[in-house]
Amino acid sequence: MSERTIVVIGGASGIGAATAAMLRGAGHRVVVGDLAGTSADTEVDVTDEASVEALFASVVADGGFHGMVNCAGTSTLSRVVDHDAAEWRRVVDISLTGAFLALKHAGRHVADGGSLVSITSLNARQPGSGMAAYCASKAGLVALTEVTALELAPRRVHVNAVAPGLVVTPLTQPAMDIPGIREAYVENTPLGRSGEPDEIAAAIRFLLSDDAAWITGETLDINGGAHLMRYPDLVGLVEKAFS
């Protein structure tokens, strides 16, 4: 695809950083928005609508944009019967409501024929014990992607999502440090390994390109086949590690 301006939210680390680097390497102008303002072009808090609105207003004032990637997300671990309501709201506010705000304001301003991509998760389709807030957020994001795709189709704006399995990033590393968890993930991944941030970034780059011009409302699973098996019992493994 020709040089374009792409906004990457949550682009200061992990999959977002890999995506931003890959897009820059392909010759595109990338504007990184992240809560870690020192590592981003613009500081943005996806739970604050005024912050999200200001990000896109700034990009529009600087010439507009052709694509957006939202990589912002977070998780927690708790059984439903023990789940703190405030912690539930924190996860949903970042992972689902934040995605809604990104799609809302990106959708208002992206160039006709542009592309919007969200990062959902294997957990959108595969439940895991202790993952209620994250699973609900990511499943909701799949439906939100489809609705937004319908609504923006008259402007030929493509709206899709990528659903990674286990990719070791700053978000997932603390869990990987708990004995048995990484092994349980790999054991339940037919291809026998975790994914790399660049592998997810490559899929995002494809969805932003002209090669994906007839794809919208789609969620692309990239998980090494993990959806064919079972999800690890994270709560059980954590309880075992700290008992």
N, C-alpha and C positions, 0 to 999 in steps of 0.2 A: 504494500500500500504506500501511497505517497506520504510525504511528511505531514503529520497531523499533531495537534495539541491534545494531549490526554491528561486528565486529572486522575491522580491515584491517591485515594484516601486510605490512610493507614499504610503509607508507603515508606515509613522510616525503618522498618525491620521486617524480617520473615519473608513471607510470600509477597507482600507489598513491595519491599525493597528489591527483591529479585525481579518483579514485574517492571518496576520503574527502570532498573538497570538494563533490562532486555529491550525495553521500548526505546530508551535513549540510544542503545547500541544500534538499533535499527534506523536511527536518524530522526526520531520524533522528539518534539518538545514535550517534556513531562513536568507537570506541576504537582508536587507532592504536598498533600495536606495531612497532618498528623497531630495528635495530642502532644507528642514529643517535639515541640516547636523548634528546638535547637537542631534537630535532625531533618527538618522539613523546610520546604519553601514557604509554607504558610501554616500557622497553628490553627487547628480546627478540632472542635469537640462535637462529635456526632450526636450527643445527647442534647445539644443546645441548638435549636433551630436558627437562631440569629447568627451563630458561628458558621453553620453550614451555608446559610444564605449569603453571608459575607464572602465566603470562599468563592462561590460561583459568580457573584457579582464582580469580584476582583478579576477573575479569569475572563469574564465577558468584556470588561472594560479594557483588558489587555489584548483584545482581538478575537475572543471566543474560543470554543473548543469543539472537538469532534468526537471525543469519547471520555468515558469515566469508568474507573474501576474502584469498587469499594471493598477494601480488605479489612475494615475495622471489625473487631469482634472480641469477645471474652467468654470465659466459662467459669463454672464453679462445680463443686461436687457435694451433693447431699441427697439423701433419700427424700422422697416426696413428703412423708409424714413428719420429717424433721426439718424441712426446708424453711429457712428464714425468709419471710416475705420481702424484706428490704433487699436481700441478696438476689432473690428472684427478679425483682424489678430492675436491679442494676444490670443483670445479664440481658434481660429483654430490652432494656432501654438502649444498650449499646448494640446488641446483635440484631435486633429486629426493628425497633423504632428508629435507631440510627440509620439503618439501611433504607427505611421508608423516607426519612428526611433527605438522604443523599439522592435517592431516585426522584423524589419530588422536585428538588431544586435543579438537579442535573437535567431532568426531563423537561423542565421549563425552558432551559437555555441551550441545550446541546444543538448543534447544527443539524438540519434536516439530513436524514441518511446516516446519522451518527450511530454510535454503539455504546450501550451501558452494560457493564458486567459486575455482578456481585459474587462474593465468595460465600457459599453456603457450606455444606459438610456432608460426609457420609452419614452423620447423625440426623440428617433431614429424613432419611429413609430407614435407618437402622437404630433402634432404641438401645440405650445403654443405662444400666442401673446407676443412679446417682447423677444422671445427666439431664434431668427433666427440663430445666430452664434452657439449657443449650439446645437440646433436641427440639423443644417447642419453638424456639426462636428460629432455628435453621429450617424446620419444616414450614413455618410461616413465611420465611423468605422465599422458598420455592413458589408458594402460591402468589406472593406479592410480585415476584418476577413475571409470572404468567399474566397477571392482571395488568401490570404496567406495559407488557409487550402488546397486549390487546389495545390499550388506550393510546399508545404512541405509534402504532402501525400506520395510521394515516400520514404521518410525517416520515415514514420509512426509517424510523429509529428502531434499531434492533436491541432487544433487552433479553439478556441471557444470564446464566449463572454457572459457576464451576463448583463442583462438590468434591473436595479432596478427602482422601482417607488420611492415615497418619503421615504427617510431614513434620519433622522435628524443627521447631521454630522457638523463639522466645516464649510464645504462648503455651506450647506443649512441653517444653523442656523440663519444667518442674515435675510433671507427671512421669516423664521418662527416667528421672532420677530415683524413683521409687522402685525397689527391687521387684522384678517380675512383670512390670507393666509393659515395657517395650517388647519383651519376649512374647507376651500374650497377644499383642497386636500382630507381630510378625507371624506367629503360629497360625493366626486366623486370616492371613493374607496369602492367597494362592501363589502369587508371584514371589513371596518369601522375603520381602524387604519393605522398609518404609519408603515414602516418596521424597523427592528433592524439591526445594522451592522452585528451581528452574523448570522442572517438569510441569508444575502448575502454571508458572508464568508463560510457558510456551502455548498452553491451551488458551490462556487469556489473550495472548497476542493474536492467535488464530481468530478468536471470536471478535476481535476488534478490526480484523482485516476484511478486505473485499472478498476473500475466499469464503467468508461466512455470510455473504450478503443475503442468502435466502434462509437463514437460521434465526428464529426469534422465539421467545417463550420456552427455551430449552434449558435444562440443567444437565451439564456434562459431568458424569461421574468419573473421577480419576482416583482409583483406590487400590490398584493392583488386584482387583477381584475380591476385596474384603466384604463387599455387599453380598457375596455368595455364601458367606460363612456366618459366624456368630460374633457379637461384639464382646470384648473382654469385660469381666465383672470388676470394674474399677473400684467400686466401694469395697468389695470383698478383698481385693488385693491391697488396698490402702489399710483396711482394718487389720489384715494379717501382718503388714509391714510394721505397724505401730502398736501392735498388741503386746 
